[in-house]
Amino acid sequence: TEAFFTGEYSATFNGLGHTINNLKIESTGSANLGLFASMKDADVRHLGATNVDILSTASSRTAHKVFVGGLVGKVGGTSPTNVTNLVGNWSSGVIAMKDGSEQVALFAGGLIGYQTFSTMNVSRSYSSVNVSAKGSYSDALAIGGLLGNNGKQETGQGAHVQATVAEVATTITTSYSTGTIIA
């Protein structure tokens, strides 16, 4: 499976300080990977995704787009009026791409993989996820400790990559990452 919560999550979830432990995901193609596959107009609070083990083995530089985060793969919408709030959340574990894997776009972050066409507010959250793209190939690569990428969608291959700027507003406060990032 690509996520514990598949599809687009658009509700309120208060984890009350609980954790989802030992989430293991392996995906072979385009996917939104994480505890939540994707979110739009969501409010997720006080929830941990601990000891995540997420592996992508994508194999197409012309078709596969991989968005992966310990908590959520993709936060999106159709405009900045779509607001997602992430408050007091945390993640730990490993996000990796299989050696030799290929994808058009790889956006990976310890907490959130990718944000586009939306407003996202992150506060009092942290990640100790180790994120690695070592040994994989991607025309568009963005990885980070908390957030992989926000605001750009990459299409095409090689010299033909086109970037479309998306309207986003991102606020991150009192949050941090301690994981290792390897590109």
Solvent accessible surface area in square Angstrom, and as a share of the most:
residue,aa,sasa,rsa
1,T,119,0.69
2,E,74,0.33
3,A,2,0.01
4,F,118,0.49
5,F,56,0.23
6,T,97,0.56
7,G,48,0.46
8,E,103,0.46
9,Y,41,0.15
10,S,64,0.41
11,A,51,0.39
12,T,97,0.56
13,F,56,0.23
14,N,75,0.38
15,G,6,0.06
16,L,135,0.67
17,G,45,0.43
18,H,123,0.55
19,T,65,0.38
20,I,50,0.25
21,N,80,0.41
22,N,100,0.51
23,L,18,0.09
24,K,140,0.59
25,I,2,0.01
26,E,99,0.44
27,S,7,0.04
28,T,98,0.57
29,G,15,0.14
30,S,57,0.37
31,A,11,0.08
32,N,41,0.21
33,L,0,0.00
34,G,0,0.00
35,L,0,0.00
36,F,0,0.00
37,A,11,0.08
38,S,11,0.07
39,M,0,0.00
40,K,52,0.22
41,D,65,0.33
42,A,2,0.02
43,D,28,0.15
44,V,0,0.00
45,R,77,0.28
46,H,65,0.29
47,L,3,0.02
48,G,0,0.00
49,A,0,0.00
50,T,24,0.14
51,N,82,0.42
52,V,2,0.01
53,D,60,0.31
54,I,1,0.01
55,L,53,0.26
56,S,1,0.00
57,T,25,0.15
58,A,0,0.00
59,S,84,0.54
60,S,27,0.17
61,R,58,0.21
62,T,100,0.58
63,A,63,0.49
64,H,35,0.16
65,K,56,0.24
66,V,0,0.00
67,F,15,0.06
68,V,1,0.00
69,G,0,0.00
70,G,0,0.00
71,L,0,0.00
72,V,0,0.00
73,G,0,0.00
74,K,56,0.24
75,V,0,0.00
76,G,5,0.04
77,G,21,0.20
78,T,109,0.63
79,S,34,0.22
80,P,44,0.28
81,T,116,0.68
82,N,18,0.09
83,V,58,0.33
84,T,0,0.00
85,N,39,0.20
86,L,0,0.00
87,V,13,0.07
88,G,12,0.12
89,N,0,0.00
90,W,46,0.16
91,S,0,0.00
92,S,28,0.18
93,G,19,0.18
94,V,69,0.40
95,I,0,0.00
96,A,26,0.20
97,M,10,0.05
98,K,112,0.48
99,D,114,0.59
100,G,56,0.54
101,S,6,0.04
102,E,66,0.30
103,Q,0,0.00
104,V,4,0.02
105,A,0,0.00
106,L,0,0.00
107,F,2,0.01
108,A,0,0.00
109,G,0,0.00
110,G,0,0.00
111,L,0,0.00
112,I,1,0.00
113,G,0,0.00
114,Y,0,0.00
115,Q,0,0.00
116,T,10,0.06
117,F,73,0.30
118,S,0,0.00
119,T,23,0.13
120,M,0,0.00
121,N,49,0.25
122,V,2,0.01
123,S,24,0.15
124,R,139,0.51
125,S,1,0.01
126,Y,82,0.31
127,S,0,0.00
128,S,43,0.27
129,V,0,0.00
130,N,65,0.34
131,V,1,0.01
132,S,26,0.17
133,A,4,0.03
134,K,140,0.59
135,G,41,0.39
136,S,26,0.17
137,Y,104,0.40
138,S,21,0.14
139,D,32,0.16
140,A,9,0.07
141,L,80,0.40
142,A,25,0.19
143,I,31,0.16
144,G,14,0.13
145,G,14,0.14
146,L,24,0.12
147,L,31,0.16
148,G,11,0.11
149,N,26,0.13
150,N,56,0.29
151,G,6,0.05
152,K,87,0.37
153,Q,39,0.17
154,E,22,0.10
155,T,53,0.31
156,G,36,0.35
157,Q,65,0.29
158,G,34,0.33
159,A,106,0.83
160,H,144,0.64
161,V,48,0.27
162,Q,127,0.57
163,A,54,0.42
164,T,79,0.46
165,V,115,0.66
166,A,6,0.05
167,E,112,0.50
168,V,46,0.27
169,A,46,0.36
170,T,48,0.28
171,T,70,0.41
172,I,70,0.35
173,T,68,0.40
174,T,111,0.65
175,S,26,0.17
176,Y,120,0.46
177,S,43,0.27
178,T,97,0.57
179,G,18,0.17
180,T,77,0.45
181,I,68,0.35
182,I,78,0.40
183,A,86,0.66
